[in-house]
Amino acid sequence: MKPKYSLLKNSSYAISGLMIAIKNESSFRLELIFGLFIVTAIVLLDLSVTHKLILFVTALLVLVVELLNSAVESVVDLVTKEIHPLAKNAKDLGSAAVMVAILLHIICWVVVLATTIA
């Protein structure tokens, strides 16, 4: 039988996951710190609401992808401690996803700033 849904209980799982990431994942901590500066810049810069939203969403996307990458790495580590080609692929693919998200965010900054200055 499926357990009854509880917003409070499910929210506590999400908060627990964030605390685990902050405590154990140095990449997430670093991206979170950069994110604080980035969000401050987004708020302070004289940009359109659309541009601010694009930059804010892509900044959050980096954190979301990093959390998913950390989840993949945890599962891989649970399954095997050996250096296996498929385990390496899974971890490398997760890292590539983070890199693509960061590149997307940088591209958005370049485009937003270029269109704002022009």
N, C-alpha and C positions, 0 to 999 in steps of 0.2 A: 504494500500500500504506500502510495506517495505521501510524504509528509505535507502537512498543511503549510501554505505559503505564509510567511511572516515578514513584513517589510522591515521591522526592527531587527529580526534575526539575520535576514539576508544583508542588511546594511552593516551589521557587525562583522560579517564575513568580509565585505569589501574593505572596511576600515582596517581589519586585521591584515588583509593582503597589502594595503598601502604601507602599514607599519613594518611588515616583513621586508618590503622593497626598500624602504628608507633605511632600515637597520642593516640589511644584508647585501644590498646591491649598490656598489659604488657608482656604477654608470647611471643608475636612476637618481641617486643623490646629486651627482654632478649636473645632470640634465634638469633636475628640479631647481637647483641653485641658478643655473643659467636661465631657466624659465621665469624665475622671479624677476630677474633683471629685464628679460625680454618683455614680460607683461607690463612692467613699469614703463618701459620705453613706448610700448604700444599705447598706453593710457596717456602719456605725456606728449607724444608727438601729435602734431596737427594733421591728422589724417581723416579721411572719410570714414563713416561708420562701416561701410563695406570693406574697406582696406583693413581697418582694425579687426573686423570679424575674421577675415581671411588669415591674418597673422596670428590671431588668438587661436583659431581652430587648428592651424598647422603646428603651432607650438604644443597644444594639447595632444595632437596626433603623435608627436615624438614620444611623449610620456606613455601614451597608450601602447604604442608599438614596443617600447622598452619593457613595459609590464608583461606583454605577451611573450616577448623574447625570454624574459626571466622565467616565465612559466614553462616554456619549452625546455630551457636549460635544466630546470629542476626535475622535470619528468625524465629527461635523458639521463641525468645523474642518478635518479632513482632506479632506472632500468639497468644501467651498466656503468661501471667505473673504468672499464677497459676502453682503450682507444679503438673504436670501431668506425669504419668508414661511414656507416649510416648515422651514427651518433654525431660524428664530426659534421656531416652534411646538415643535420638538423640544427646544430648550433650555429654553423656558418650561415645558413639560410635565415635564421632569426637575426643574426648580426647584420646581414645584408638588408633585411627589412628596416631595421633601425637606421642604417645609413641612408636608405632611400627616403625615409621620412624626414631625416635631417636635411638632405639635399633639397627636398621639396620645400621645406621651410625657408631655406636660404634663397632658393629661386623666387619664392613669393616675396621675400624682403627686397630682393634686387628689383623685381618688377614693380612693386608698390613704390619704392623710393624713386625709381627711374620715372614712373608716370607722375609722381607728385612733384618732382623737381622740374620736369619738362613743361 
